[in-house]
């Protein structure tokens, strides 16, 4: 289970820390808030190649 995510110098994100509690976590926000960047960072962490724009 993912409990903590730290993203630094990834795309336009300088640094952010996210804490996840037990159970299901819903990520929502306005366009441009960074939801897709979080998913991209998790993909990169799991071994997927980064998009050339990242």
N, CA, C and O atoms as a DFTB+ gen file, in Angstrom:
216 C
 N C O
     1  1       0.842      -1.173       0.000
     2  2       0.000       0.000       0.000
     3  2       0.891       1.242       0.000
     4  3       1.873       1.323       0.738
     5  1       0.535       2.180      -0.822
     6  2       1.271       3.443      -0.891
     7  2       0.828       4.330       0.269
     8  3      -0.360       4.613       0.423
     9  1       1.780       4.763       1.078
    10  2       1.449       5.604       2.236
    11  2       1.974       7.025       2.102
    12  3       1.416       7.963       2.672
    13  1       3.055       7.173       1.341
    14  2       3.693       8.486       1.221
    15  2       4.289       8.602      -0.179
    16  3       4.866       7.647      -0.699
    17  1       4.147       9.763      -0.773
    18  2       4.747      10.021      -2.080
    19  2       5.450      11.365      -2.025
    20  3       4.856      12.380      -1.661
    21  1       6.710      11.358      -2.388
    22  2       7.509      12.576      -2.447
    23  2       7.927      12.774      -3.897
    24  3       8.558      11.894      -4.484
    25  1       7.584      13.916      -4.480
    26  2       7.941      14.217      -5.861
    27  2       8.838      15.448      -5.851
    28  3       8.477      16.488      -5.301
    29  1      10.012      15.319      -6.466
    30  2      10.957      16.440      -6.531
    31  2      11.499      16.561      -7.943
    32  3      11.902      15.569      -8.551
    33  1      11.506      17.778      -8.460
    34  2      12.070      18.081      -9.785
    35  2      11.539      17.151     -10.872
    36  3      12.312      16.574     -11.637
    37  1      10.235      17.013     -10.935
    38  2       9.582      16.184     -11.952
    39  2       8.631      17.074     -12.733
    40  3       7.658      17.589     -12.181
    41  1       8.911      17.256     -14.016
    42  2       8.117      18.149     -14.876
    43  2       8.107      19.538     -14.247
    44  3       9.173      20.120     -14.043
    45  1       6.952      20.075     -13.939
    46  2       6.864      21.427     -13.374
    47  2       6.803      21.420     -11.847
    48  3       6.666      22.477     -11.230
    49  1       6.905      20.247     -11.235
    50  2       6.816      20.135      -9.773
    51  2       8.207      20.277      -9.176
    52  3       9.093      19.463      -9.440
    53  1       8.392      21.305      -8.377
    54  2       9.672      21.470      -7.679
    55  2       9.786      20.455      -6.558
    56  3      10.748      19.688      -6.496
    57  1       8.799      20.453      -5.671
    58  2       8.786      19.494      -4.563
    59  2       7.391      19.459      -3.955
    60  3       6.761      20.495      -3.744
    61  1       6.926      18.256      -3.681
    62  2       5.653      18.096      -2.984
    63  2       5.670      16.792      -2.211
    64  3       6.334      15.834      -2.610
    65  1       4.954      16.756      -1.126
    66  2       4.835      15.572      -0.278
    67  2       3.353      15.243      -0.154
    68  3       2.536      16.122       0.122
    69  1       3.013      13.980      -0.357
    70  2       1.629      13.539      -0.241
    71  2       1.558      12.388       0.748
    72  3       2.362      11.458       0.684
    73  1       0.602      12.446       1.660
    74  2       0.367      11.380       2.627
    75  2      -0.971      10.731       2.297
    76  3      -1.959      11.422       2.048
    77  1      -0.999       9.402       2.295
    78  2      -2.220       8.664       2.012
    79  2      -2.624       7.889       3.255
    80  3      -1.798       7.219       3.875
    81  1      -3.898       7.982       3.616
    82  2      -4.414       7.249       4.759
    83  2      -4.861       5.857       4.352
    84  3      -4.769       5.485       3.182
    85  1      -5.346       5.088       5.322
    86  2      -5.843       3.751       5.008
    87  2      -7.113       3.837       4.164
    88  3      -7.846       4.824       4.233
    89  1      -7.363       2.816       3.380
    90  2      -8.558       2.809       2.543
    91  2      -8.294       3.425       1.189
    92  3      -7.149       3.539       0.750
    93  1      -9.362       3.819       0.538
    94  2      -9.272       4.367      -0.814
    95  2      -9.011       5.874      -0.773
    96  3      -9.575       6.590       0.054
    97  1      -8.166       6.335      -1.660
    98  2      -7.881       7.762      -1.788
    99  2      -8.395       8.246      -3.135
   100  3      -8.123       7.634      -4.168
   101  1      -9.133       9.339      -3.121
   102  2      -9.642       9.952      -4.347
   103  2      -8.849      11.227      -4.591
   104  3      -8.730      12.074      -3.706
   105  1      -8.314      11.356      -5.784
   106  2      -7.561      12.552      -6.155
   107  2      -8.417      13.351      -7.124
   108  3      -8.778      12.865      -8.195
   109  1      -8.739      14.573      -6.741
   110  2      -9.550      15.430      -7.607
   111  2      -8.982      16.840      -7.578
   112  3      -8.251      17.214      -6.661
   113  1      -9.327      17.607      -8.585
   114  2      -8.854      18.982      -8.643
   115  2      -9.147      19.588      -9.994
   116  3      -9.583      18.909     -10.924
   117  1      -8.902      20.868     -10.082
   118  2      -9.145      21.594     -11.323
   119  2      -8.124      21.201     -12.385
   120  3      -7.102      20.583     -12.084
   121  1      -8.412      21.562     -13.611
   122  2      -7.478      21.350     -14.709
   123  2      -6.162      22.057     -14.387
   124  3      -6.154      23.217     -13.976
   125  1      -5.064      21.351     -14.576
   126  2      -3.755      21.940     -14.305
   127  2      -3.296      21.815     -12.869
   128  3      -2.245      22.347     -12.512
   129  1      -4.062      21.121     -12.029
   130  2      -3.702      21.001     -10.613
   131  2      -2.575      20.004     -10.365
   132  3      -1.922      20.059      -9.323
   133  1      -2.337      19.081     -11.323
   134  2      -1.235      18.141     -11.175
   135  2      -1.639      16.692     -10.971
   136  3      -0.795      15.860     -10.636
   137  1      -2.906      16.374     -11.167
   138  2      -3.363      14.990     -10.988
   139  2      -2.630      14.035     -11.920
   140  3      -2.142      12.994     -11.481
   141  1      -2.550      14.374     -13.184
   142  2      -1.880      13.508     -14.160
   143  2      -0.382      13.442     -13.906
   144  3       0.236      12.406     -14.156
   145  1       0.213      14.514     -13.418
   146  2       1.641      14.490     -13.088
   147  2       1.921      13.488     -11.976
   148  3       2.948      12.810     -11.987
   149  1       1.004      13.396     -11.015
   150  2       1.169      12.431      -9.939
   151  2       1.138      11.005     -10.498
   152  3       1.956      10.170     -10.113
   153  1       0.210      10.731     -11.392
   154  2       0.122       9.408     -12.018
   155  2       1.367       9.141     -12.865
   156  3       1.896       8.030     -12.843
   157  1       1.836      10.132     -13.603
   158  2       3.055       9.982     -14.407
   159  2       4.268       9.690     -13.523
   160  3       5.110       8.864     -13.877
   161  1       4.359      10.361     -12.381
   162  2       5.478      10.135     -11.457
   163  2       5.439       8.708     -10.921
   164  3       6.484       8.070     -10.793
   165  1       4.257       8.204     -10.608
   166  2       4.137       6.820     -10.141
   167  2       4.528       5.839     -11.243
   168  3       5.172       4.825     -10.972
   169  1       4.146       6.132     -12.469
   170  2       4.536       5.286     -13.591
   171  2       6.038       5.278     -13.790
   172  3       6.636       4.226     -14.019
   173  1       6.648       6.452     -13.702
   174  2       8.103       6.565     -13.832
   175  2       8.793       5.757     -12.737
   176  3       9.778       5.063     -12.989
   177  1       8.262       5.858     -11.520
   178  2       8.813       5.126     -10.383
   179  2       8.715       3.615     -10.589
   180  3       9.588       2.866     -10.151
   181  1       7.651       3.171     -11.256
   182  2       7.455       1.734     -11.464
   183  2       8.220       1.200     -12.678
   184  3       8.141       0.010     -12.983
   185  1       8.960       2.073     -13.373
   186  2       9.804       1.610     -14.457
   187  2       9.350       2.006     -15.846
   188  3      10.028       1.694     -16.824
   189  1       8.223       2.686     -15.956
   190  2       7.789       3.156     -17.269
   191  2       8.685       4.300     -17.715
   192  3       9.236       5.026     -16.887
   193  1       8.829       4.457     -19.006
   194  2       9.643       5.564     -19.520
   195  2       8.897       6.879     -19.343
   196  3       7.675       6.938     -19.475
   197  1       9.638       7.911     -19.049
   198  2       9.045       9.243     -18.917
   199  2       8.715       9.786     -20.295
   200  3       9.439       9.534     -21.258
   201  1       7.642      10.519     -20.386
   202  2       7.262      11.209     -21.616
   203  2       8.347      12.235     -21.932
   204  3       8.933      12.810     -21.014
   205  1       8.619      12.468     -23.186
   206  2       9.677      13.412     -23.562
   207  2       9.386      14.825     -23.078
   208  3      10.306      15.636     -22.974
   209  1       8.125      15.138     -22.777
   210  2       7.771      16.464     -22.285
   211  2       7.972      16.627     -20.795
   212  3       7.779      17.719     -20.261
   213  1       8.359      15.553     -20.111
   214  2       8.487      15.606     -18.647
   215  2       9.876      15.985     -18.253
   216  3      10.176      16.080     -17.063
